[in-house]
Amino acid sequence: MVERALELGVRFFDTARGYQRGGSEEYLGRFLTPKYRDDVFLMTKSFSRDGEKAGKDLEASLTALKTDQLDLWQMHTVYTREDVDQRLNDGVLDVFLEAKAKGKTRYIGFTGHASPHVNLYMLEELNKRGLELDTCQMPLNVCDPSFESFQNVVLPVLQGKEYGVIAMKTMAGGSMMGKRIDTTPKEITTEDIPDMVGETGISFAELHQYVYTLPISSLVSGCLTLEELEHNVGVLQQLKELSEDDMDRLVKMAKPYAGLIVENYKRLLN
């Protein structure tokens, strides 16, 4: 997968300390960085909610990835306003700022898929401290504009601040095809997820073309097979930038499927 991705022109690699309990980083440390470190943009993330643990995560990530510098390190999955407060007040932000100052990472950022209002709160709290990070990673897809929308609420703010925007969950983690992902809340695990793609006729290519038409820096797509990898890269190689009418059409087709069943990683705040 690594070798074929590089052959196809992929240069952005996304992982996290918590993925496969460190196994994801270790795979990239075996198959990517020993040969290709200078050719790729390497990003990992920390789930930690206090500074001491975040510092340990950083050192463990650098060791597993066999590198002395990350290209991007992100605070992973800000979940609630209280979670944001904890990370900012309990030293996590300080560790990230120090890591950048010391050259252990070129850039720093945060990710969040639970609520656009939490991501916005993060940006507001950083602004109160006179700080801006470099990147934000968040869900962007054809369902998103119709329910608790990151595209409508957060993306314009990130544009104004000139953040690098990394799109994730562009197919809702597989839920648009009627599949389940491990973030599905227990209260809806017994419900069937509709096959939006099969029922609407929206193509896989259109799903990614929609996101690529937005002002993003990179689209992170999880691929399980070489076929999936080649298809996803093929969409970008033959990119069709959609018109505003095309975008509106896809959003209207997807609107009946928007909400917590398909977008099961989102949460409604109290």
N, C-alpha and C positions, 0 to 999 in steps of 0.2 A: 504493500500500500504506500509506504513512504517513497520507495524508488519510483513507482509509477506516478505518484503525485508530483514529484519533482520533474519528471520527464514532461508532464503536461503543463508545467509552469506554475504550480502551486508554490507559494513562498511563505504564506502565513500559517503557522501551526499553533493550535489552541489546546491547552491542557490545564490541569489544576491539581494541586496537592491531594485533594480528596478523591479524585477519579481513580477507581479501582484500588483504593487505599494506597496510593502512590505508584501503582503499577503502570498507569498511563505515562507518567513522567519517566519511569524506568525504561519503558519501551523506546521512547524518543531518545533517551540517553544512550541506548544500545544501537539504534538503527538510523538516527538522524544526525545528532550533533557531532559524533566522531568524524564524520566525513563532510557534513554540509553546514556546519555552524555558521560559517561566514556568508552562506548563500541564502539564509532564511531569516524570517522575523519570528522570534520565539516568544510566546506569551504563556504565562501560567498564573494561577490565582490562589488566594488563601481564604478559607472559610472562617478563620480564627476571629474571635471577638474580643481578645485582649492582646496587648502589645507583646507580652512575653511569648505567647504561643505563635503570634504572627512572625516574630523574629526567628523562632525555631522552624516555622514553615519555610521561610525564605532560604535558610541554610540547607534544609533538607531538599528543597527543590533544586537549588544550584548543584548539590551533590548528585541527585538522581539524574538530572539533565546533563551532567558533565560539562558544565560551563561556569565561568566566573562572572558572567553578566547576562541578565535577561534583557530582552528588548522591551517587554511590557509585563508589569506585575499588577494584578487587579485585586481589590477587595471583592470577594465573591458573594453574590446573592444577598444584597441588602433586602431585608424581608418586611420590616415594620419601621415606623418612626423611632420606636424605642431601640430597635436594633441599630439604627444609624447613630443614635445618641451614644449607645454603649461603645461602638467602635471608635467614634470620634473622641470620646471622653476617657476611654480606658487604654489609650496608647497605641491603638492600631494605626491611626493616621500618622502619628509621629514616627512609627517604624517605617511606614511607606515613604514618608518624606526623607527620612534619613537614608534609606536604601537608595533613593535617587541621588541624593547629595553625594553619597559615597561611590556612586558609579556601579552599584550592584544591579541596577536596572536603569534603562534609558528613559522609560516612561512609566507612569503610574495611572491607575484608573479604578473604576468600580463597575460591577454588574448588578443587575436587578431584573427579575422577571415577575415578581409578585404583584406589584401595583405601580402604575406610572406616578402616582402621588408620592410614593416612597422615594422613587428616583428624584423627583422634583424636590422633595424635602432635603435629600442629600445635597443637591446643588445649592439650595438656599442656605443650608448650614455651613457649607464650605465658603459661600460668599460672605457670610457674617464674619468668618475668620480671615477674610481677605485672600482666600485660596481658590485656585482652580486646578483640577487634575487634567490629565491629557486625554482620557478616553472614557467612554461609557458603552457597555455591551448590554443589549436589551432585545426583547422580542419585537420583530417586525414581520408582518405577513398580511395576507388579504383579509383575514378575519379581524385583525387588530383595530382598524378604524371604527368598528361597530360596537366595541365593548371595552371599557376601561383602557383607552387607547394610548399606547406609548408614542405612536406616530403623531397623534394630534396634540398630546399634552407635553411630551418631553423633547421630541425631536426638534421643534423650533427653538427651544431654549438652548439645546446643545449646539445648534447651528450658530446662534448668536454668540456663543462663547468659543466657537471654533474648536470644539471637541472632535476627536476622532470617534466616529460612531461605528460600532461593530454590531451587525445584525445577527441575531440568533433565533432559533425556533421558527424558521421561515416556513416550515411545514407543521408547526405546532408539535414538534417532537414525534411526528408520525401520526398524530391524532387526526389530521385531515384525511388520512387514508383509513380511518377506523381502527387504528392501533392504539395501544396504551403505552405510556411511559412511566418510569418509576416515581414521578412526582404526582401521580394521580391521587387526590385526597381519598381517604378511606370511605367517606360518605357517598362517593359516586362510583366506587369500583365495581358495583354490580350492574351498572347501567351500560347499555351498549352505546359505543361511540359511532355516530353515523359516518359513512364513507363519503365525505364531502366531494372528493375528487371524482369518485365513480358516479355520484348522483348529479353533479353539476356539469361534468365534462371539462372543467378547468384542467389544463395540462400541467404536468410537473414543471415543464419549461416556463409556463406563464407564472407559476408560483414564485420562481426565482427571478424572472424578468421583472415582476412587480417590485420586488425588494431592491434589485439593482437599479431601478429607475429612481428610487429615493436617494437623498444625499447621504450616502453611507461611505465609509472607508473600506470596509471588508464585510463579507458574508461568511459566517462560520457554518459549515454544513457537515453534519456527521455522516460518514459513509461506512457501511459495513462490508461492502464488496467492491471489487475493482469495477464492476459494471456501474454501480451507483456513482463511484468516483468519476469515471469517464463521462457519464451522462451529465453530472453536475458541472464539470469543467466545460463540457461541450456547450452548455447553455451560455456560459460566459464567453467562450470563443466565438459563438455566433449570436452575440447579444443583440436583442431587439429592444431598443428603448421604447417603452410604451408611451402613448399619448395620454393626455389627461382623460380623454373619453374612454380609452382602454382601461385605465386605472379605475375609473368610476364603475365601469361595467363589471370588472372582477370583484370589486368591493360589494356591489349589489348582489352578485351571484352568491358570494360567500356569507352575506349578512345573516341568513337564517341559521347558520351554523356557528356564529359567534357566541361566545359565552363560556361558562365554566366547564361544560362537558368536553368541548373540543380544545379550548384554551385552558386546560386543566391545571396549568402552572400559575394562573392568576389568582388573586385573593381580593375579596371585597373588604375594605377597611371599615372598622366600626366608626 
